[in-house]
Amino acid sequence: MDSSRYLFMTGPTGFVGSNALRHLTRHSAARPWSAIKVLVRGETGAEQARALGAEPVRGDLLDPSPMLREVISGARYVLHCADAAWTSSYAEARARMDENLIGAINPHHVARAVYVCGSSYFGASEDAALIDERTPPRPLGLGPAFGAGLRALRTAGERGLDYVAAFVSGVYGPGSWFTRQYLHQLEQEQPIPVLEPPAVWPYIHIEDCVRALEFLLTLEPAKLETAGREVILTDDTPVPMTTFIEELARVTGRTARLERLERGALQARLPPFEFSYQSANMLHSNARLRGLGFECKYPSVKEGVPALELARR
């Protein structure tokens, strides 16, 4: 296979990115790229990449070197999982990273670019209706920070870039931030503050998430032209946050001490950023993803959480 047909990937040390890299380096001969090059900043990331059979590329999307731009422009496939640090300048940094990457992609050479961001871009529903990709976005939490990158992506699409924007919902698995937080609270028998009635969230098992990213990388362009190039990644069944917590408790043999609070009391207990997520009904639909032909291995947290084997871990 032509050695120039490589996949360039960002964010290989993050939660989604590291799992995606492990997934994509398995049985790599069956995939349309001949190699995987991953963006890293330091030697630790480089060692992890090499251990999985990927080629590390040193650089920084906040200030890409000519060499890094050349690697990006030469890629046949691009998977953008990199995220900015969670600081007060997150939105500015994320926008710069996204715009630098998208600006360096050669739309006449790349076969597909997949841009990964959060489904919080679509935000909360005002009623019980499901939110899909046609719903006017009402970003919350980190959601507003994705706007600049999405605008750059759509503009590049008008110039010929074959792309998919993948809006990942509440992706869970060993190492995801909210899974770790809940497991710690369960282990320490701490009260877990939740909204009453509980907010409903879209969830997706990390295995289904990375499978969906590969699916979108290799999907026929004609299907995307028909369905749309912006796709929410979530499982089949949004559920109350309490259901997710209680599933974690059940499979680990612990008791969930749920502290059910009305909106004002919960807002007083949590930082604004965390409250924005904890209080939002995000009934996001995966109808477009399913319509494209993808099926979740774990259609809800009822199947997905036990598959994490948390009791054994």
C-alpha positions in Angstrom: 0.0 0.0 0.0 1.1 3.5 -0.8 3.1 4.8 2.2 1.7 8.3 1.6 -1.8 7.2 2.5 -1.5 7.9 6.2 -4.0 8.9 8.9 -3.0 12.0 10.9 -4.5 12.1 14.3 -4.4 14.7 17.1 -5.1 14.2 20.8 -3.7 10.7 21.2 -3.2 11.0 24.9 -6.7 12.3 25.8 -9.5 10.0 26.9 -11.3 9.7 23.5 -8.1 10.0 21.5 -6.1 7.4 23.4 -8.9 4.9 23.0 -9.4 5.7 19.4 -5.6 5.2 18.7 -5.7 1.8 20.4 -8.8 0.8 18.4 -7.4 2.1 15.0 -4.0 0.4 15.4 -5.6 -3.0 15.9 -6.0 -5.0 12.6 -4.6 -1.9 10.8 -4.0 -3.8 7.6 -7.7 -3.9 6.9 -8.0 -0.1 6.9 -7.6 2.3 3.9 -4.5 4.0 5.5 -1.0 2.6 5.4 0.2 4.2 8.6 -0.9 6.4 11.5 0.9 9.6 12.4 0.0 11.2 15.7 0.6 14.7 17.1 2.5 14.7 20.4 4.2 17.3 22.5 6.6 15.4 24.6 8.5 12.1 24.8 5.9 10.4 27.0 3.3 10.8 24.3 5.8 9.8 21.6 6.7 6.6 23.5 3.0 5.7 23.9 2.4 6.2 20.2 5.4 4.1 19.2 4.3 1.3 21.5 1.0 1.1 19.6 2.7 1.1 16.2 2.0 4.8 15.4 4.5 7.4 14.3 4.8 10.4 16.6 5.0 13.8 15.2 6.2 16.6 17.5 4.4 19.9 17.4 1.7 22.2 18.8 -1.5 23.2 17.0 -1.4 26.5 18.9 1.8 27.4 17.0 2.3 24.9 14.2 5.7 24.7 12.6 6.2 24.4 8.8 7.0 20.7 9.3 3.8 20.1 11.1 1.7 21.9 8.5 3.4 19.8 5.8 2.5 16.6 7.7 -1.1 17.7 8.0 -1.4 18.7 4.3 0.0 15.4 3.2 -2.5 13.3 5.2 -5.0 11.2 3.4 -7.2 11.0 6.5 -7.4 13.3 9.5 -8.9 12.6 12.9 -9.0 15.6 15.2 -9.4 14.6 18.8 -7.2 17.2 20.4 -8.6 19.5 23.0 -7.4 22.7 24.8 -6.6 22.8 28.5 -9.6 23.6 30.7 -8.6 27.1 31.6 -10.2 30.6 31.4 -8.8 30.9 27.9 -10.2 27.5 26.7 -12.4 29.0 24.0 -9.7 31.1 22.5 -7.2 28.2 22.5 -9.6 25.7 21.1 -10.5 28.1 18.3 -6.9 28.6 17.4 -6.1 24.9 17.4 -9.1 24.1 15.3 -8.5 26.9 12.7 -4.8 26.1 12.4 -5.5 22.4 11.8 -8.3 22.9 9.3 -6.4 25.6 7.5 -3.4 23.2 7.0 -5.5 20.3 5.5 -5.3 20.0 1.7 -8.9 19.5 0.6 -7.8 18.2 -2.8 -5.7 15.4 -1.2 -7.5 14.3 1.9 -10.1 11.6 1.6 -11.9 12.4 4.9 -11.4 14.7 7.9 -13.3 14.0 11.1 -13.5 16.8 13.6 -14.4 15.7 17.2 -16.2 18.0 19.6 -18.9 17.8 22.2 -22.7 17.5 21.7 -23.0 20.2 24.4 -22.8 22.5 21.3 -26.5 21.6 20.7 -27.2 22.2 24.4 -30.4 21.6 26.3 -33.9 21.1 25.1 -36.6 23.4 26.3 -39.2 20.6 26.4 -39.1 16.8 26.1 -38.4 16.8 22.4 -35.3 15.1 21.1 -32.5 17.3 19.8 -30.9 16.3 16.5 -28.5 17.9 14.1 -31.2 20.1 12.5 -32.1 21.7 15.9 -30.8 25.3 16.3 -27.9 25.0 18.7 -28.1 26.4 22.2 -24.5 25.7 23.4 -23.8 25.2 27.1 -20.7 24.3 29.1 -17.8 23.9 26.6 -20.2 24.0 23.7 -19.7 27.7 22.7 -16.0 27.1 22.2 -16.6 24.8 19.2 -18.3 27.5 17.1 -15.2 28.9 15.5 -13.8 25.5 14.5 -17.2 24.5 13.1 -17.4 27.6 11.0 -13.9 27.0 9.7 -14.8 23.4 8.9 -18.0 24.4 7.0 -16.1 27.0 5.0 -13.5 24.4 4.1 -16.3 22.1 3.1 -17.6 24.7 0.7 -14.1 24.7 -0.9 -14.1 20.9 -1.4 -13.1 19.4 2.0 -14.7 16.0 2.6 -15.4 16.3 6.4 -17.6 15.0 9.2 -18.2 16.9 12.4 -18.7 14.3 15.2 -20.5 15.7 18.3 -19.6 13.3 21.1 -22.1 13.1 23.9 -21.4 11.9 27.5 -18.8 9.3 26.6 -18.1 7.0 29.5 -15.5 4.4 30.4 -12.6 3.8 32.7 -10.8 7.2 32.8 -13.7 9.5 31.7 -13.9 12.4 34.1 -17.4 12.0 35.4 -17.1 8.2 35.7 -14.0 8.7 37.9 -15.8 11.4 39.9 -18.9 9.2 40.6 -16.8 6.1 41.4 -14.7 8.1 43.9 -17.9 9.4 45.6 -19.3 5.9 45.7 -16.1 4.5 47.1 -15.9 7.2 49.8 -19.7 6.9 50.5 -20.1 10.6 49.8 -23.4 12.2 49.1 -23.8 12.9 45.3 -25.8 16.0 44.7 -28.3 15.7 41.8 -31.1 17.8 40.4 -34.7 16.8 41.3 -36.2 15.8 39.0 -32.8 14.5 37.6 -31.5 15.9 34.3 -31.5 13.6 31.3 -28.3 13.0 29.5 -27.1 11.4 26.3 -24.4 8.8 27.0 -22.2 6.6 24.8 -19.8 3.8 25.7 -16.2 4.6 24.8 -16.0 1.5 22.6 -19.1 2.6 20.6 -17.6 6.1 20.4 -14.3 5.0 18.8 -16.1 2.5 16.6 -18.3 5.4 15.3 -15.3 7.6 14.6 -13.8 4.8 12.5 -17.1 4.4 10.8 -17.3 8.1 9.9 -13.7 8.1 8.7 -14.4 5.4 6.1 -18.1 6.0 5.2 -19.0 6.5 1.5 -19.2 10.2 0.7 -22.6 9.8 -1.0 -24.2 8.8 2.3 -23.0 11.9 4.0 -24.1 14.1 1.1 -27.6 12.7 1.6 -27.8 12.6 5.4 -25.6 15.5 6.4 -22.0 15.9 7.5 -22.7 16.8 11.2 -23.4 13.7 13.3 -24.2 13.4 17.0 -22.6 10.3 18.6 -24.7 9.0 21.4 -26.4 5.7 22.3 -30.0 4.9 21.6 -31.4 5.9 25.0 -30.8 9.2 26.9 -31.4 8.5 30.6 -31.5 10.5 33.8 -28.1 11.1 35.4 -29.4 9.1 38.4 -29.8 6.0 36.3 -26.1 6.2 35.3 -25.0 6.7 38.9 -27.2 3.8 40.1 -25.8 1.5 37.4 -22.2 2.3 38.6 -23.3 1.6 42.1 -24.9 -1.7 41.2 -22.0 -3.1 39.3 -19.5 -2.1 41.9 -21.6 -3.4 44.8 -22.0 0.0 46.5 -24.9 2.2 47.6 -25.5 5.5 45.8 -26.2 8.3 48.4 -28.1 10.6 46.1 -28.7 14.0 47.5 -31.7 15.3 45.5 -31.9 19.1 45.3 -34.1 21.6 43.7 -32.5 23.8 41.1 -31.6 26.8 43.3 -30.0 24.6 46.0 -28.0 22.6 43.4 -26.8 25.8 41.8 -25.6 27.0 45.2 -23.6 23.8 45.7 -21.8 23.5 42.4 -19.4 25.7 40.3 -21.2 27.4 37.4 -19.6 25.2 34.8 -20.5 22.0 36.5 -24.0 23.2 37.2 -24.6 24.0 33.6 -24.2 20.3 32.8 -25.8 18.9 35.9 -29.0 20.8 35.3 -29.4 20.4 31.5 -31.8 18.0 29.9 -29.8 17.0 26.8 -32.1 14.6 24.9 -29.8 14.2 22.0 -30.8 11.8 19.2 -28.6 9.4 17.3 -31.1 8.9 14.5 -28.7 10.3 11.9 -25.9 8.0 13.0 -28.2 5.0 12.9 -29.6 6.1 9.5 -26.0 6.1 8.1 -25.8 2.4 9.1 -24.1 2.4 12.5 -25.4 0.3 15.4 -24.3 0.7 19.0 -23.0 -2.4 20.7 -24.3 -0.9 23.9 -27.6 0.8 23.2 -28.0 2.2 26.7 -26.1 2.5 30.0 -28.0 -0.6 31.2 -25.8 -2.7 28.8 -22.7 -0.4 28.7 -21.9 0.1 32.3 -21.7 -3.7 33.2 -19.4 -4.1 30.2 -16.9 -1.8 31.8 -16.1 -4.7 34.3 -15.6 -2.1 37.0 -15.9 -4.6 39.8 -12.9 -6.5 38.4 -10.9 -3.3 37.9 
